[in-house]
Amino acid sequence: MIEFDDFSKPAMGGTEIIKYELQERLPQELLSKFQIICDRITTLDSSKIRLFWVHNTADQVDTRHLANRGWEKFHKIIFISHYQKEDYQRTYGIPPSHCVVIPYGIHPVQVQEKSKDLQLIYCSTPHRGLSLLVDVFEEITDDYEISLRVHSSYSIYGWNERQQEFEKSSLYARMNQHPRIQNLGFTKHDELLKSFSQSHIFAYPCVYKETFCLSLLEALSSKCLAVHPDYSCLPETASNWSLMYSYHENPIEHKKVFKNTLIRAIENYSSYETHLNKQKDYVDSFYDWNVIIPKWISFLESIQDTKPKPRFQYF
């Protein structure tokens, strides 16, 4: 089975959506031969083939049990991007033969008719680049007929105290007061996909080290023109279909280059119609769950006769 750690149980972010989708879609008879652990572990089952399915970055505390050859306690480590795999290999010395990469899957988005006025969308937690986006949006709204939907809340991970602090911030107040910003907070996944399908530009000046980016993938499937930096796994996820700019670690410089790229997206959006159609075809062809699930089944079947290793326990 796929084990969900206590930390993730109240959360409903992209990672949690993927975990539940996968558990429902894999053949239960095949799945019963494995112990698939997501990010945090307590007890390892000596009777099962043990897989560590990693979603976090290599420098997070909950992955340090892989140090000192701790990765040997698992039969395989499953990564969600090649960027993430290489990060772990550098950090923990995990050999390539012990690794496999299987990306996230999506349901291809049913695109709705989009309005003539350009609709921008942001959907990630606030600390991943929202303040930078709002700064730029405030600077350019006098020059362009644009609006912004913000689907952003810490409550998606059950971080209620952090969300309460965010709601007291000047950033939160600025969004509520701006006539062209819809501050929509936490949004259920099906409603978020609908919002994507009605939007034109996915504005994501990301400052967070993503290991995969489900929202970017869904934006591409929604025929949104994506604007983001070449940071962490984003180039791999976008596969050259986005308007990508060079990331800068200085927030002031980052804001400048993001602003220039976003303006280019706004001014030239109408010229991207063919590009956006091809972009959707690509993403839907490679990341549809109907394509990803056979990859999982093939992988699990290829190792289902592996003999379980001795028992290990973690506390």
C-alpha positions in Angstrom: 0.0 0.0 0.0 1.0 3.7 -0.2 1.6 5.1 3.3 0.6 8.6 4.1 2.6 10.3 6.9 0.7 12.2 9.7 2.1 15.5 8.5 0.4 15.2 5.1 -3.0 14.0 6.2 -4.6 17.4 6.6 -3.0 18.7 3.4 -4.6 18.7 -0.1 -1.8 20.2 -2.2 -0.5 18.8 -5.5 1.5 16.0 -3.8 -1.5 14.8 -1.9 -3.7 14.8 -5.0 -1.2 12.6 -6.8 -0.8 10.2 -3.9 -4.6 9.5 -3.7 -4.9 9.3 -7.5 -2.2 6.7 -7.7 -3.5 4.6 -4.9 -6.9 4.4 -6.5 -5.6 3.6 -9.9 -3.0 0.9 -9.3 -4.1 -2.7 -9.3 -4.6 -3.6 -5.6 -3.2 -7.1 -6.0 0.0 -5.7 -7.4 0.1 -2.9 -4.9 -0.2 -5.3 -1.9 3.3 -6.7 -2.6 4.9 -3.3 -1.8 5.3 -0.8 1.0 5.4 2.6 -0.7 6.5 5.2 1.7 6.0 8.9 1.0 8.6 11.3 2.5 8.5 10.3 6.2 8.9 6.8 7.7 8.4 5.1 11.0 8.5 1.3 10.5 9.7 -0.6 7.5 7.9 -3.9 6.7 10.3 -6.7 6.2 7.7 -8.8 4.4 7.2 -6.2 1.6 9.3 -4.8 -1.2 10.0 -1.4 0.1 9.9 1.7 -2.1 10.7 5.3 -1.0 8.6 7.7 -3.1 10.2 11.1 -2.6 8.4 14.4 -3.1 10.6 16.8 -1.1 14.0 18.3 -1.7 17.2 16.6 -0.6 17.9 19.2 2.1 14.7 18.8 4.0 15.0 17.2 7.5 12.7 14.3 6.8 15.0 12.8 4.1 18.2 12.7 6.2 17.6 9.0 7.0 19.0 8.3 3.5 22.5 9.5 4.7 25.2 6.9 5.5 23.8 4.5 2.9 20.4 4.6 4.5 19.0 4.4 1.0 20.0 0.7 1.0 17.0 0.0 3.3 14.8 0.5 0.3 14.7 -1.6 -2.8 14.3 1.4 -5.0 13.9 5.2 -4.6 11.2 6.7 -6.8 11.7 10.4 -7.9 9.2 12.7 -9.5 11.8 14.6 -11.7 15.3 14.1 -13.0 16.3 17.4 -11.4 15.2 15.9 -8.0 16.9 12.6 -8.6 20.2 14.3 -9.4 19.9 16.4 -6.3 19.5 13.3 -4.1 22.3 11.5 -5.9 24.7 14.4 -5.2 23.6 14.7 -1.6 23.4 11.0 -0.5 25.5 9.2 -3.1 22.6 7.0 -4.3 23.7 5.0 -7.4 21.7 5.4 -10.6 20.7 1.7 -10.5 18.8 2.3 -7.3 16.7 5.1 -8.8 13.7 5.5 -11.0 11.9 8.6 -12.2 8.1 8.6 -12.8 6.6 12.1 -13.1 3.1 13.2 -11.9 0.0 12.6 -14.0 -2.8 15.0 -14.8 -6.3 14.9 -16.1 -6.2 16.9 -19.4 -8.0 20.2 -18.7 -11.2 20.9 -20.6 -10.5 24.4 -21.9 -13.3 26.9 -21.8 -13.8 30.0 -23.9 -11.5 32.7 -22.6 -12.5 36.3 -22.4 -10.9 39.0 -24.5 -9.4 40.8 -21.5 -6.3 39.0 -20.3 -6.7 37.0 -17.1 -3.5 36.2 -15.1 -3.5 33.4 -12.5 -1.3 32.4 -9.6 -1.9 29.2 -7.6 0.7 28.2 -5.1 1.3 29.0 -1.4 2.1 32.7 -0.7 5.8 32.2 0.1 6.7 30.8 -3.4 6.6 34.2 -5.2 3.2 35.9 -4.6 4.6 39.1 -3.1 6.8 39.6 -6.2 3.9 39.0 -8.5 1.6 41.5 -6.7 4.4 44.1 -6.8 4.7 43.8 -10.5 1.0 43.6 -11.1 0.4 46.9 -9.3 3.1 48.5 -11.4 1.7 47.6 -14.8 -2.1 47.6 -14.4 -2.4 51.2 -15.5 -0.9 50.3 -18.8 -2.7 47.0 -19.6 -6.2 45.7 -19.4 -5.4 42.7 -17.2 -6.8 41.1 -14.1 -5.3 38.6 -11.6 -6.8 35.6 -9.9 -4.9 34.5 -6.8 -5.6 31.0 -5.5 -3.2 31.0 -2.5 -3.5 29.8 1.1 -1.4 28.1 3.7 -4.5 26.2 4.8 -4.0 23.9 1.9 -1.4 22.2 4.1 -3.3 22.6 7.3 -1.0 25.5 8.4 -3.8 27.5 10.0 -1.7 29.6 12.3 0.5 30.6 9.4 -2.6 31.4 7.3 -3.9 33.6 10.1 -0.6 35.6 10.1 -0.8 35.9 6.3 -4.3 37.3 6.5 -3.0 40.1 8.8 -0.2 41.1 6.3 -0.1 44.1 4.1 0.2 41.9 1.1 -3.1 40.3 1.9 -4.7 43.7 2.4 -3.3 45.0 -0.9 -4.8 42.1 -2.8 -8.2 42.6 -1.2 -8.1 46.3 -1.9 -7.0 46.1 -5.6 -10.0 46.3 -8.0 -8.4 43.9 -10.5 -7.2 41.2 -8.1 -9.5 38.4 -6.9 -8.1 37.0 -3.7 -9.7 33.6 -3.8 -7.7 31.7 -1.1 -7.9 28.0 -0.9 -9.7 26.5 -3.9 -10.8 22.9 -4.4 -8.9 21.2 -7.2 -11.9 20.9 -9.7 -12.6 24.6 -9.2 -9.0 25.4 -9.7 -8.9 23.6 -13.0 -11.9 25.6 -14.1 -10.1 28.8 -13.2 -7.1 27.7 -15.2 -9.2 26.9 -18.2 -10.6 30.5 -18.2 -7.2 32.2 -17.7 -4.6 33.3 -20.2 -1.3 33.7 -18.4 0.1 31.6 -15.5 2.3 34.1 -13.7 4.7 32.2 -11.4 7.8 34.2 -10.4 8.8 31.2 -8.3 11.4 31.6 -5.5 10.9 28.1 -4.1 12.9 25.0 -5.0 10.2 22.9 -6.6 10.8 19.2 -7.2 7.9 19.0 -9.7 5.2 21.6 -10.4 1.7 20.2 -10.9 0.2 23.7 -11.3 2.6 24.5 -14.1 1.6 21.3 -15.9 -2.1 22.0 -15.5 -1.6 25.5 -16.7 0.1 24.2 -19.9 -2.8 21.8 -20.4 -5.2 24.8 -20.0 -3.5 26.7 -22.8 -2.1 29.2 -20.4 1.1 31.0 -21.5 3.4 30.3 -18.5 5.9 32.8 -17.2 8.4 31.5 -14.7 12.1 31.4 -14.0 14.6 28.7 -14.9 14.7 27.5 -11.3 14.8 24.0 -9.8 12.6 21.6 -11.8 10.6 24.2 -13.7 12.6 24.0 -17.0 12.1 20.2 -17.0 8.4 20.4 -16.3 7.8 23.1 -18.9 9.8 21.3 -21.6 10.5 24.6 -23.5 6.8 25.4 -23.9 6.8 28.4 -21.5 8.2 32.0 -21.5 11.1 31.2 -19.1 13.6 33.8 -17.8 16.9 33.6 -15.9 16.3 33.3 -12.2 18.0 35.9 -10.0 18.6 35.3 -6.3 18.3 39.0 -5.6 14.6 39.9 -5.2 14.9 43.3 -6.8 16.7 41.9 -9.8 14.3 39.0 -10.0 11.4 41.4 -10.1 12.9 43.4 -13.0 13.4 40.4 -15.2 10.0 38.9 -14.3 8.3 42.2 -15.1 9.9 42.4 -18.5 9.0 38.9 -19.4 5.4 39.3 -18.1 5.0 42.4 -20.2 6.3 40.5 -23.2 3.7 37.8 -22.6 0.9 40.3 -22.3 1.8 42.3 -25.4 2.3 39.3 -27.6 -0.3 36.9 -26.2 -2.4 36.9 -29.4 0.6 35.6 -31.4 0.8 32.4 -29.3 -2.4 30.7 -30.4 -0.7 27.9 -32.4 2.0 27.5 -29.8 -0.6 27.1 -27.0 -2.5 24.4 -29.0 0.7 22.4 -29.6 1.7 23.0 -25.9 -1.5 21.4 -24.8 -1.2 18.5 -27.2 2.3 17.8 -25.8 1.4 17.9 -22.2 -1.8 15.9 -22.6 0.1 13.3 -24.6 2.9 12.7 -22.1 1.3 13.4 -18.7 -2.2 12.0 -19.0 -2.9 9.5 -16.2 -3.6 7.0 -18.9 0.0 7.3 -19.9 1.6 7.6 -16.4 -0.2 4.6 -14.8 1.2 2.0 -17.3 4.7 3.3 -16.4 4.0 2.6 -12.7 2.5 -0.8 -13.4 5.4 -1.8 -15.7 7.9 -0.7 -13.0 6.2 -2.5 -10.2 5.8 -5.7 -12.2 9.5 -5.6 -13.1 10.5 -5.8 -9.5 7.6 -7.7 -7.9 9.7 -10.9 -7.5 12.4 -9.1 -5.6 13.1 -10.7 -2.2 12.4 -8.4 0.7 15.4 -7.2 2.7 15.7 -7.6 6.6 13.6 -5.5 8.9 14.5 -1.9 9.8 12.8 0.5 12.2 12.9 4.3 12.4 11.4 6.5 15.1 
